[in-house]
Amino acid sequence: MTKILLLSDTHSHIDDTILKYVEQADEVWHAGDIGNLQVTDTIKKRKPLRAVYGNIDDSKARQEFPKDNRFFCEEVDVWITHIGGYPGRYTPNIREKLASHPPDLFICGHSHILKVMPDKKLNLLHMNPGAIGKHGFHKARTMLRFVINGKKIEQLEVIEFKR
């Protein structure tokens, strides 16, 4: 059983409230738009981190993190990217790869809109944790917490804060 904290779009923001949830996780996953690498450095001092760079991230972030991160967590095939779209409306550069070899869990950020939805056509779960940073048009700061237990994704929780 692996406890995951999923966040995105920090835009250089990290605080004690976020770190409280980092401490409760086994792993932290970041779906891009990190901003200052102090964010990821702070997380990595506490927990294992898997991350991708986003469209606002500089060359340092792009050297440290990939555009796409595909891996297994327990028995779940996970693919994280920053700009991916949504079921039925994936971005063109993702669509073909996703259709030919879909993961169990597809994660992206970018929109600042929290969504969790099944893609019944590709038989995968799509997650976007929204934005936990303070920059952007989002009205609430959000992240997701869940457990991977073998092949199952369980105990999904939305964590929400006012801006």
ROPA-989971 format. One record per residue: chain; x, y, z of N, C-alpha, C in turn. Coordinates in Angstrom, 3 decimals. Example, Ala and Ser with C-alpha at 12.3 -4.5 7.8 and 13.67 -1.06 7.14 Angstrom:
BEGIN
chaine/nu/nv/nw/cau/cav/caw/cu/cv/cw
A/13.190/-5.690/7.800/12.300/-4.500/7.800/13.200/-3.300/7.800
A/12.850/-2.250/7.080/13.670/-1.060/7.140/12.900/0.030/7.870
//
This chain:
BEGIN
chaine/nu/nv/nw/cau/cav/caw/cu/cv/cw
A/0.849/-1.183/0.000/0.000/0.000/0.000/0.896/1.249/0.000
A/0.662/2.142/-0.964/1.464/3.357/-1.097/0.551/4.575/-1.061
A/0.809/5.482/-0.114/0.030/6.714/0.020/0.652/7.798/-0.849
A/-0.158/8.341/-1.765/0.308/9.321/-2.731/-0.305/10.688/-2.449
A/0.517/11.733/-2.527/0.031/13.106/-2.556/0.315/13.619/-3.960
A/-0.723/14.047/-4.672/-0.606/14.524/-6.043/-0.875/16.019/-6.084
A/0.103/16.768/-6.599/-0.076/18.201/-6.718/0.428/18.691/-8.068
A/0.057/19.906/-8.391/0.459/20.507/-9.653/0.393/22.019/-9.525
A/1.042/22.670/-10.451/0.949/24.118/-10.577/1.202/24.843/-9.253
A/2.345/24.537/-8.658/2.755/25.229/-7.435/3.209/26.655/-7.748
A/3.723/26.882/-8.951/4.180/28.215/-9.364/5.032/28.875/-8.282
A/6.030/28.122/-7.788/7.021/28.566/-6.794/6.488/28.642/-5.365
A/5.274/28.174/-5.133/4.695/28.271/-3.789/4.769/26.925/-3.048
A/5.347/26.974/-1.853/5.332/25.829/-0.929/5.173/26.429/0.466
A/4.348/25.827/1.286/4.146/26.349/2.635/3.958/25.198/3.619
A/3.844/25.539/4.896/3.722/24.517/5.943/2.458/23.685/5.796
A/1.402/24.257/5.258/0.161/23.507/5.070/0.365/22.392/4.054
A/0.998/22.706/2.930/1.297/21.681/1.932/2.242/20.647/2.528
A/3.257/21.112/3.243/4.260/20.198/3.801/3.672/19.253/4.846
A/2.616/19.679/5.527/1.927/18.786/6.469/1.406/17.556/5.725
A/0.838/17.774/4.543/0.326/16.659/3.743/1.461/15.865/3.099
A/2.541/16.526/2.743/3.724/15.826/2.230/4.196/14.805/3.261
A/4.253/15.215/4.506/4.727/14.333/5.588/3.853/13.097/5.766
A/2.580/13.198/5.432/1.651/12.076/5.600/1.701/11.086/4.436
A/2.370/11.440/3.350/2.416/10.602/2.146/3.650/9.706/2.154
A/3.579/8.631/1.349/4.766/7.814/1.107/5.555/8.378/-0.067
A/4.831/8.906/-1.076/5.437/9.519/-2.248/4.644/10.764/-2.606
A/5.342/11.737/-3.219/4.690/12.940/-3.733/4.911/12.959/-5.238
A/3.826/13.224/-5.977/3.893/13.343/-7.433/3.495/14.766/-7.801
A/4.287/15.389/-8.701/4.040/16.770/-9.112/3.855/16.802/-10.620
A/2.709/17.317/-11.073/2.359/17.322/-12.494/2.733/18.622/-13.205
A/3.820/19.252/-12.806/4.387/20.362/-13.561/3.956/21.754/-13.166
A/4.631/22.736/-13.783/4.596/24.142/-13.399/5.044/24.274/-11.942
A/6.250/23.794/-11.745/6.886/23.806/-10.423/7.215/25.240/-10.022
A/7.811/25.982/-10.961/8.308/27.320/-10.641/9.715/27.182/-10.105
A/9.994/27.801/-8.997/11.316/27.730/-8.372/11.581/26.303/-7.878
A/12.771/25.774/-8.158/13.103/24.407/-7.733/13.227/24.258/-6.221
A/13.146/25.354/-5.491/13.094/25.260/-4.029/11.872/24.433/-3.610
A/10.805/24.501/-4.388/9.598/23.715/-4.114/9.932/22.225/-4.108
A/10.516/21.737/-5.196/10.812/20.302/-5.296/11.958/19.903/-4.373
A/12.933/20.784/-4.171/14.032/20.482/-3.240/13.492/20.297/-1.822
A/12.554/21.142/-1.440/11.940/21.051/-0.104/11.169/19.744/0.049
A/10.429/19.359/-0.979/9.677/18.097/-0.928/10.629/16.910/-0.878
A/11.670/16.924/-1.714/12.610/15.795/-1.795/13.362/15.557/-0.487
A/13.509/16.584/0.327/14.161/16.419/1.641/13.290/15.605/2.588
A/11.986/15.545/2.287/11.038/14.876/3.169/10.553/13.528/2.641
A/10.269/13.468/1.319/9.660/12.259/0.743/10.185/12.031/-0.673
A/10.083/10.796/-1.173/10.407/10.553/-2.579/9.465/11.358/-3.482
A/10.015/11.897/-4.561/9.264/12.760/-5.462/9.380/12.261/-6.897
A/8.250/12.226/-7.582/8.207/11.985/-9.032/7.560/13.224/-9.620
A/8.196/13.809/-10.641/7.684/15.070/-11.165/7.969/15.188/-12.654
A/7.275/16.124/-13.277/7.510/16.517/-14.664/7.601/18.042/-14.694
A/8.238/18.557/-15.746/8.262/20.012/-15.888/7.014/20.474/-16.632
A/6.672/21.734/-16.396/5.516/22.329/-17.066/5.932/23.464/-17.973
A/4.962/24.104/-18.598/5.256/25.136/-19.581/5.883/26.394/-18.992
A/5.736/26.657/-17.692/6.372/27.837/-17.105/7.756/27.523/-16.543
A/8.133/26.265/-16.517/9.388/25.877/-15.870/10.597/26.189/-16.736
A/11.676/26.609/-16.073/12.888/27.040/-16.769/13.793/25.853/-17.125
A/14.951/26.177/-17.670/15.876/25.136/-18.131/16.394/24.265/-16.982
A/16.512/24.811/-15.790/16.960/24.004/-14.639/15.942/22.909/-14.328
A/14.673/23.260/-14.323/13.622/22.263/-14.067/13.583/21.241/-15.197
A/13.784/21.702/-16.423/13.742/20.812/-17.585/14.937/19.869/-17.614
A/16.039/20.260/-16.993/17.190/19.363/-16.870/16.952/18.318/-15.779
A/16.268/18.709/-14.730/16.055/17.805/-13.594/14.885/16.852/-13.784
A/13.826/17.325/-14.447/12.615/16.522/-14.580/12.248/16.326/-16.052
A/11.631/15.178/-16.384/11.239/14.930/-17.774/9.921/15.618/-18.123
A/9.622/15.643/-19.419/8.322/16.142/-19.886/7.230/15.133/-19.547
A/7.539/13.852/-19.740/6.630/12.750/-19.436/7.329/11.815/-18.461
A/6.595/11.344/-17.478/7.147/10.393/-16.514/6.206/9.195/-16.463
A/6.663/8.067/-16.967/5.850/6.854/-16.970/6.550/5.817/-16.117
A/5.816/5.223/-15.195/6.398/4.302/-14.228/5.302/3.419/-13.647
A/5.711/2.419/-12.903/4.767/1.601/-12.153/4.869/1.972/-10.686
A/3.728/2.129/-10.041/3.640/2.223/-8.589/2.854/0.998/-8.173
A/3.522/0.103/-7.498/2.969/-1.217/-7.234/2.594/-1.840/-8.580
A/1.328/-2.161/-8.821/0.925/-2.781/-10.089/0.172/-1.818/-11.006
A/0.219/-0.525/-10.685/-0.484/0.483/-11.467/0.499/1.177/-12.409
A/0.174/1.138/-13.701/0.950/1.817/-14.737/0.512/3.284/-14.750
A/1.449/4.187/-14.438/1.153/5.607/-14.273/1.898/6.420/-15.334
A/1.225/7.397/-15.899/1.852/8.336/-16.824/1.489/9.740/-16.352
A/2.523/10.546/-16.064/2.329/11.946/-15.667/2.927/12.843/-16.748
A/2.167/13.843/-17.157/2.644/14.888/-18.055/1.947/16.183/-17.643
A/2.463/17.324/-18.080/1.830/18.571/-17.643/0.602/18.927/-18.485
A/0.777/18.960/-19.806/-0.330/19.317/-20.687/-0.785/18.058/-21.411
A/-1.954/17.546/-21.031/-2.425/16.291/-21.606/-3.849/16.305/-22.117
A/-4.638/17.245/-21.664/-6.043/17.276/-22.058/-6.884/16.347/-21.189
A/-8.061/15.988/-21.719/-9.024/15.192/-20.964/-9.580/14.080/-21.837
A/-10.198/13.066/-21.237/-10.791/11.987/-22.037/-11.666/12.532/-23.168
A/-11.407/12.011/-24.362/-12.128/12.470/-25.540/-11.557/13.743/-26.146
A/-10.671/14.414/-25.400/-10.088/15.683/-25.861/-8.621/15.797/-25.452
A/-7.876/14.711/-25.631/-6.449/14.749/-25.309/-5.714/15.618/-26.311
A/-4.599/16.192/-25.901/-3.799/17.011/-26.806/-3.248/16.129/-27.929
A/-3.090/16.701/-29.112/-2.676/15.902/-30.271/-1.395/15.084/-30.066
A/-0.389/15.657/-29.417/0.868/14.930/-29.236/0.747/13.771/-28.238
A/-0.303/13.730/-27.457/-0.532/12.676/-26.468/-1.480/11.607/-27.015
A/-2.455/12.022/-27.763/-3.579/11.177/-28.175/-3.149/9.821/-28.744
A/-2.235/9.824/-29.702/-1.841/8.585/-30.369/-1.097/7.634/-29.423
A/-0.153/8.194/-28.654/0.601/7.372/-27.694/-0.333/6.772/-26.644
A/-1.271/7.570/-26.191/-2.223/7.125/-25.180/-3.101/6.005/-25.722
A/-3.567/6.150/-26.934/-4.447/5.145/-27.541/-3.705/3.835/-27.822
A/-2.439/3.928/-28.222/-1.696/2.709/-28.578/-1.200/1.946/-27.356
A/-0.973/2.656/-26.257/-0.468/1.984/-25.046/-0.958/2.741/-23.803
A/-2.254/2.632/-23.484/-2.790/3.412/-22.364/-2.272/2.918/-21.009
A/-1.999/3.852/-20.106/-1.658/3.484/-18.736/-2.939/3.159/-17.961
A/-2.790/2.767/-16.714/-3.952/2.604/-15.826/-4.397/3.963/-15.279
A/-3.403/4.846/-15.059/-3.648/6.151/-14.461/-2.908/7.203/-15.283
A/-3.660/8.165/-15.826/-3.083/9.256/-16.604/-3.283/10.544/-15.820
A/-2.179/11.253/-15.556/-2.204/12.455/-14.721/-1.646/13.630/-15.506
A/-2.346/14.755/-15.436/-1.802/15.992/-15.990/-2.202/17.155/-15.092
A/-1.615/18.308/-15.368/-1.912/19.536/-14.636/-2.375/20.581/-15.636
A/-1.802/21.775/-15.533/-1.925/22.871/-16.483/-3.228/23.666/-16.405
A/-4.363/23.019/-16.354/-5.646/23.736/-16.445/-6.021/24.480/-15.166
A/-5.412/24.123/-14.046/-5.769/24.659/-12.723/-7.175/24.223/-12.313
A/-7.732/23.232/-12.994/-9.076/22.740/-12.691/-8.981/21.294/-12.235
A/-9.406/21.043/-11.018/-9.376/19.689/-10.482/-10.424/18.836/-11.186
A/-9.984/17.708/-11.730/-10.907/16.744/-12.346/-10.370/15.342/-12.126
A/-11.272/14.443/-11.795/-10.964/13.013/-11.755/-12.086/12.343/-12.522
A/-11.731/11.615/-13.585/-12.763/11.015/-14.421/-12.240/9.775/-15.123
A/-13.115/8.808/-15.312/-12.686/7.619/-16.062/-12.697/7.905/-17.560
A/-11.777/7.272/-18.256/-11.830/7.241/-19.714/-12.249/5.821/-20.060
A/-13.534/5.639/-20.303/-14.073/4.301/-20.543/-13.569/3.714/-21.853
A/-13.296/4.567/-22.830/-12.806/4.083/-24.120/-11.405/3.471/-23.987
A/-10.526/4.124/-23.217/-9.154/3.642/-23.055/-8.962/2.832/-21.774
A/-10.030/2.722/-20.974/-9.989/1.965/-19.730/-8.879/2.461/-18.798
A/-8.897/3.770/-18.534/-7.930/4.361/-17.619/-8.640/5.367/-16.724
A/-7.956/5.769/-15.661/-8.450/6.821/-14.785/-7.630/8.071/-15.059
A/-8.300/9.187/-15.287/-7.654/10.467/-15.551/-7.743/11.324/-14.295
A/-6.613/11.925/-13.900/-6.595/12.828/-12.744/-5.881/14.122/-13.095
A/-6.453/15.216/-12.643/-5.801/16.513/-12.653/-6.052/17.087/-11.258
A/-4.986/17.325/-10.484/-5.186/17.781/-9.105/-5.538/19.258/-8.963
A/-5.669/19.971/-10.082/-5.903/21.408/-9.991/-4.595/22.115/-9.676
A/-4.663/23.262/-9.035/-3.467/24.044/-8.723/-3.387/24.287/-7.223
A/-2.205/24.071/-6.657/-2.007/24.324/-5.230/-1.255/25.643/-5.006
A/-0.748/26.233/-6.089/-0.057/27.513/-5.986/-1.031/28.667/-5.838
A/-0.474/29.855/-5.661/-1.305/31.040/-5.451/-1.471/31.881/-6.707
A/-0.786/31.514/-7.805/-0.881/32.279/-9.050/-1.799/31.570/-10.030
A/-2.688/32.322/-10.665/-3.596/31.747/-11.646/-5.024/32.173/-11.369
A/-5.913/31.687/-12.188/-7.313/32.109/-12.119/-8.162/31.237/-11.195
A/-7.599/30.156/-10.652/-8.382/29.237/-9.833/-8.873/29.917/-8.555
A/-10.074/29.532/-8.136/-10.678/30.124/-6.943/-10.287/29.389/-5.664
A/-9.978/28.113/-5.803/-9.544/27.315/-4.656/-8.219/26.653/-5.010
A/-7.375/26.465/-4.001/-6.118/25.745/-4.163/-6.404/24.275/-3.826
A/-6.039/23.367/-4.722/-6.399/21.961/-4.529/-5.236/21.021/-4.801
A/-5.311/19.855/-4.189/-4.431/18.728/-4.464/-5.201/17.461/-4.142
A/-4.678/16.325/-4.545/-5.338/15.038/-4.333/-4.478/14.128/-3.479
A/-5.160/13.283/-2.740/-4.483/12.264/-1.945/-5.205/10.949/-2.198
A/-4.431/9.870/-2.385/-5.030/8.556/-2.614/-4.030/7.470/-2.258
A/-4.520/6.250/-2.297/-3.703/5.081/-1.964/-3.667/4.164/-3.170
A/-2.491/3.639/-3.460/-2.365/2.574/-4.448/-2.106/1.298/-3.675
A/-2.998/0.334/-3.889/-2.946/-0.931/-3.175/-2.936/-2.042/-4.226
A/-1.742/-2.481/-4.607/-1.635/-3.464/-5.680/-2.040/-2.840/-6.994
A/-3.151/-3.309/-7.551/-3.675/-2.798/-8.830/-4.791/-1.764/-8.617
A/-5.167/-1.536/-7.350/-6.306/-0.660/-7.043/-5.867/0.749/-6.640
A/-6.667/1.725/-7.068/-6.511/3.117/-6.643/-7.684/3.386/-5.707
A/-7.376/3.657/-4.439/-8.412/3.715/-3.399/-8.283/4.990/-2.570
A/-9.287/5.233/-1.749/-9.292/6.292/-0.737/-8.953/7.664/-1.317
A/-9.512/7.968/-2.477/-9.257/9.250/-3.136/-9.884/10.384/-2.321
A/-9.080/11.414/-2.078/-9.510/12.557/-1.285/-9.119/13.847/-1.976
A/-9.994/14.812/-1.997/-9.670/16.160/-2.469/-9.277/16.983/-1.260
A/-8.151/17.669/-1.369/-7.709/18.598/-0.326/-7.829/19.993/-0.928
A/-8.601/20.838/-0.269/-8.910/22.156/-0.822/-8.680/23.253/0.200
A/-8.097/24.366/-0.283/-7.857/25.543/0.544/-8.359/26.773/-0.191
A/-8.799/27.771/0.546/-9.171/29.037/-0.080/-7.905/29.709/-0.582
A/-8.053/30.573/-1.574/-6.885/31.284/-2.124/-6.390/32.332/-1.214
//
